[in-house]
Structures are given as C-alpha cells and as structure tokens.
Amino acid sequence: MRLANKLAVVTAAASGMGRAGVEVFVREGAQVVAVDINEAALIDLAQAVGPAVRPLVADLTDLERCRSYIHQAAEMLGGIDLLWSHAGMPVDGRIEGLDMAEYDRSIMLNLTSSVLAAGEVIGYMRRRGGGSILFTGSTAGLVGSMASPVYSAEKFAVVGFTKSLAQRFAPDNVRVNVVCPSIANTPMKQGFIGASTDPEAFEKVLTASIPLGRFASAEDVANAALFLLSDEASFITGVALPVDGGFTAR
Ligand SMILES: NC(=O)c1ccc[n+]([C@@H]2O[C@H](COP(=O)([O-])OP(=O)(O)OC[C@H]3O[C@@H](n4cnc5c(N)ncnc54)[C@H](O)[C@@H]3O)[C@@H](O)[C@H]2O)c1
C-alpha cells in the first residue's frame, strides 16, 4: 500500500476531487481526517468509506478555523504526515463592478486558508521527521484565464507560495507541491458551466480546448494527488503538476 500508516488531512473532502482523494488514500492505507463545511456530506463519506475516515466540520473562510482545524486533526490522528489543502471556490469573472465581499471570501478560501494551514501543520510534520503538503491550483494558475481573472490571480499565488514554501521547508524534509487541474467533472464544474448563458455550447467549447477531448474525472486528480503525497514522489518538491489532458501543453 502506497500510504501505509500515514496520517492525512484533506480539505473540501466531502465532494468531487477531495472525496475521491479520501477514498483512494484510505484504500492505500492512510488514516484520514476529512474536513468540510458540509456536515451531512461528511457523514455520508464516513459511512461509505469506513472508520479510517474521521469527519471534521470547518468553514475555511473563517480565519481562526483555518488554524484550529489543523490542531484538532492532529489530536484526532495523533500527528500529521500529509496535508491536501484542496478547498477553493470559483469567482465571478467581472472586473468592473467587482463584488468586494465575494472577492475577500475567494481570497480567503483560495489562498489564505492554505497559507494558514501550512503555518500550523509544519510543526507537526517536523515532529514526525518530515511530511508532504499538497495544494490545489488550477490550469488558471499556470496560464491566464480570460473568463476568470481574479480566480486566476489567486491560483497563480498558490503556485508561487508552493515554490517558495518548498524551498523553505526542504530542510525539514517536508515536500510542497500543487496539483493543477483543468476543468474536472465535479459539482463545482456544474456551477461554473451552468452560470453561462448557453451551458451546452459553453461545455462544447471547453471540451474542444482539451487535447485529450474530455474533462478530468475526480479520480484523475485524486491519483495525481496520491502520487505527489506518497513516498514515490520523495524527490519531487516545488512542482506545479498540470492534470489537464494537455491543455497547457499548447
Ligand atoms: N472542478 C473544477 O473544474 C476545478 C478545476 C480546477 C481546480 N479546481 C479546484 O479544486 C478545488 C475544489 O474543487 P472540486 O471540483 O473538487 O469541488 P466540489 O464542488 O466537488 O467540492 C467542494 C467542496 O468544498 C466544500 N466547501 C465549500 N466551501 C467551503 C468552506 N468555506 N469551508 C470548507 N469546505 C468548503 C464543499 O462543501 C464541497 O464539499 C478548488 O480548490 C478548485 O479551485 C476545480
């Protein structure tokens, strides 16, 4: 098993790629604290996957909660080896007439929640002689996104933070990477496409932009997360890995 005896924390764990990650991490031998704002979906996940999953409800737009959940998770598990800070949200594409409340909320969830979690988790990883941190970026954090400039800026920041932190934490034997999906088949994608004026046409255009001709599955991204978090990637740090069917290869 690729994560045998590892103690892992996953955020945005109750749906989509996070949920697929929890499932595959447990299958590979990890104990997982699954963090999400949606308590009912967390309970459903824990029932489906079994006792290796411990649910933890947290709203990661709350500054103090972004710190305290790490300590709570460490207590539940008896330490932390792996963190996948996956939580994030789409952002309205408008620049003129920007909604400042949504702007602040998105920076909090897409960037600050990961920054704070990294600052709290590093002490636990040092105590265990090392660890692995994974963030979730996006292809919009690797190339500009005309549709969503603010989201793109936030995800570029996550990539920059990853590369900086990888150097800072390397002496502690803690690796830091970021997985960068193109559009993935999850509820978040449904919301994003559904909000367009012609969802069917928009979905066709988006699909055509992917050389492999389809959207990512939640499992495509969870498998990349598994690799980057596992000891198989023990010499890989500071990497922004596109999981994008070739989208950024152009
Ligand atoms: N789906 C895509 O097309 C896509 C593409 C690239 C990157 N991403 C990134 O992937 C991540 C999540 O995407 P997904 O598609 O797996 O999402 P999803 O919509 O399937 O699930 C998101 C989860 O986050 C939880 N959540 C929402 N707000 C929260 C909060 N304030 N605190 C804690 N939990 C909260 C929800 O309850 C839900 O369980 C984000 O970082 C997103 O930017 C998504």
PDBQT file of the ligand as one rigid body, heavy atoms in Angstrom, charges set to zero:
ROOT
HETATM    1  N1  LIG A 301     -13.904  21.396 -10.653  1.00  0.00    +0.000 N 
HETATM    2  C1  LIG A 301     -13.072  22.021 -11.465  1.00  0.00    +0.000 C 
HETATM    3  O1  LIG A 301     -13.312  22.134 -12.669  1.00  0.00    +0.000 OA
HETATM    4  C2  LIG A 301     -11.762  22.563 -10.914  1.00  0.00    +0.000 A 
HETATM    5  C3  LIG A 301     -10.713  22.836 -11.813  1.00  0.00    +0.000 A 
HETATM    6  C4  LIG A 301      -9.505  23.309 -11.308  1.00  0.00    +0.000 A 
HETATM    7  C5  LIG A 301      -9.354  23.492  -9.947  1.00  0.00    +0.000 A 
HETATM    8  N2  LIG A 301     -10.385  23.234  -9.101  1.00  0.00    +0.000 N 
HETATM    9  C6  LIG A 301     -10.156  23.417  -7.669  1.00  0.00    +0.000 C 
HETATM   10  O2  LIG A 301     -10.493  22.225  -6.965  1.00  0.00    +0.000 OA
HETATM   11  C7  LIG A 301     -10.974  22.551  -5.650  1.00  0.00    +0.000 C 
HETATM   12  C8  LIG A 301     -12.366  22.020  -5.354  1.00  0.00    +0.000 C 
HETATM   13  O3  LIG A 301     -12.948  21.596  -6.477  1.00  0.00    +0.000 OA
HETATM   14  P1  LIG A 301     -13.941  20.337  -6.597  1.00  0.00    +0.000 P 
HETATM   15  O4  LIG A 301     -14.325  20.378  -8.021  1.00  0.00    +0.000 OA
HETATM   16  O5  LIG A 301     -13.370  19.111  -6.006  1.00  0.00    +0.000 OA
HETATM   17  O6  LIG A 301     -15.168  20.902  -5.733  1.00  0.00    +0.000 OA
HETATM   18  P2  LIG A 301     -16.587  20.353  -5.342  1.00  0.00    +0.000 P 
HETATM   19  O7  LIG A 301     -17.554  21.414  -5.714  1.00  0.00    +0.000 OA
HETATM   20  O8  LIG A 301     -16.830  18.961  -5.808  1.00  0.00    +0.000 OA
HETATM   21  O9  LIG A 301     -16.438  20.295  -3.749  1.00  0.00    +0.000 OA
HETATM   22  C9  LIG A 301     -16.097  21.398  -2.992  1.00  0.00    +0.000 C 
HETATM   23  C10 LIG A 301     -16.203  21.022  -1.530  1.00  0.00    +0.000 C 
HETATM   24  O10 LIG A 301     -15.748  22.149  -0.771  1.00  0.00    +0.000 OA
HETATM   25  C11 LIG A 301     -16.605  22.320   0.330  1.00  0.00    +0.000 C 
HETATM   26  N3  LIG A 301     -16.560  23.718   0.767  1.00  0.00    +0.000 N 
HETATM   27  C12 LIG A 301     -17.111  24.789   0.136  1.00  0.00    +0.000 A 
HETATM   28  N4  LIG A 301     -16.900  25.890   0.870  1.00  0.00    +0.000 NA
HETATM   29  C13 LIG A 301     -16.189  25.516   1.961  1.00  0.00    +0.000 A 
HETATM   30  C14 LIG A 301     -15.690  26.211   3.091  1.00  0.00    +0.000 A 
HETATM   31  N5  LIG A 301     -15.902  27.518   3.258  1.00  0.00    +0.000 N 
HETATM   32  N6  LIG A 301     -15.014  25.525   4.041  1.00  0.00    +0.000 NA
HETATM   33  C15 LIG A 301     -14.813  24.180   3.909  1.00  0.00    +0.000 A 
HETATM   34  N7  LIG A 301     -15.280  23.470   2.863  1.00  0.00    +0.000 NA
HETATM   35  C16 LIG A 301     -15.956  24.129   1.897  1.00  0.00    +0.000 A 
HETATM   36  C17 LIG A 301     -17.975  21.939  -0.198  1.00  0.00    +0.000 C 
HETATM   37  O11 LIG A 301     -18.875  21.631   0.865  1.00  0.00    +0.000 OA
HETATM   38  C18 LIG A 301     -17.654  20.734  -1.074  1.00  0.00    +0.000 C 
HETATM   39  O12 LIG A 301     -17.709  19.521  -0.347  1.00  0.00    +0.000 OA
HETATM   40  C19 LIG A 301     -10.894  24.061  -5.566  1.00  0.00    +0.000 C 
HETATM   41  O13 LIG A 301      -9.666  24.431  -4.999  1.00  0.00    +0.000 OA
HETATM   42  C20 LIG A 301     -10.998  24.479  -7.010  1.00  0.00    +0.000 C 
HETATM   43  O14 LIG A 301     -10.489  25.782  -7.226  1.00  0.00    +0.000 OA
HETATM   44  C21 LIG A 301     -11.575  22.779  -9.554  1.00  0.00    +0.000 A 
ENDROOT
TORSDOF 0
